[in-house]
């Protein structure tokens, strides 16, 4: 009697479980796990082999999604190609550029006096740097139209730069048609209103330059110089390394906020050396002295987000006694590794006497091999073909070119040019 009672209870429990499951299966195309209830093998086989092709297509879609445990998308079916593998804007641009276009991007050159528009497309130039002659006696509208014509001729928007340091070096604001008074030097500004006034002046200057279409100001000068007899003194902040470091970070932050690219110069620090516009400067200071003083403002500017660092033509004998800093891989290695700079490195103008009187047109090849990303020069018509030749014969690897062009394109993207 007890056994019959247990059997009866078991049957009731089975019915209570089987009926709901069966009903659920009926409404869900019977896609139930065949082992969830104790059916005989023939029923299991029928359920597994049942043709559901006549069912609602949406039901098949849901079934496929459940069985495969993978969402159906419009992406390529290749499992090795994921959405995140799609090339970014810079990579896509880089992949579609010719060697000539890539090399051209690495040249930021003085605006030629003739055929400036033609040269942009002919040499695929990365940028123009403007000097006093490009602003002299011109109205604002004329300057704007000139810059717009260069940009219009360029497949990739150009960097348009200028040296508007303030004080003794101003290219734009000395033209009274463009500004009532030239921008003051950093020393004058600091004496009048400290770092607050320097910050305000930097914002004002950046907005002024941007109104013409200029996107790079070759400033600030962060060389440490406290001796009024030094060549670089009037262009420098004129204070010790600590204050010059604060100056560097103040200016760079203001320029970044204004959308103007900054250029820290002249790495690794000018010191009391002679003018390299007129000859070679030999610097015999120890590397340790650079680390304790000259490098500090560059480090501060880099931490503040400087876009570009300009390397001078001074020969630093205790680092590389054979090559000017601009052509020295050892100097560039210090900048990349010790100072942790991953932005764009540009040479000082290769047309300056320290270089032009001692090297031929292949100097641009040496500059790239040393580690420069941008070549600042006047003699680009001779130097660009030399670089292209060096790439074609394997002297410069394509990877080396790509490395620099990627940095340049990244800078242009940061400036909202791409």
Secondary structure, DSSP 8 states (H G I E B T S, - for coil): -HHHHHHHHHHHHHHHHHHHHHHHHHHTTT---TTSS---HHHHHHHHH---TTS-HHHHHHHHHHHH-S---SS-S-TT--GGGS--HHHHHHHT--HHHHHHHTEEEE--SS-HHHHHHHHT-SEEEE-GGGTTT--HHHHHHHHHHHHHH-SS--EEEE-EEETTEESSTTSTTT-SS----HHHHHHHHHHHHHHHHHHHHHHHHHTTT--EE---B------TTSTTGGGS--S-HHHHHHHHHHHHHHHHHHT-EEEEEEET--TT---TTSS--EE---HHHIIIIIHHHHHHHHHTT--EEEE---EETTT-SSS-GGG-HHHHHIIIIIS---SEEEES-TTSHHHHTT--TTHHHHHHHHT-SBEEES-HHHHHHHHHHHHHTTSS-HHHHHHHHHHHHHHHHHTT--
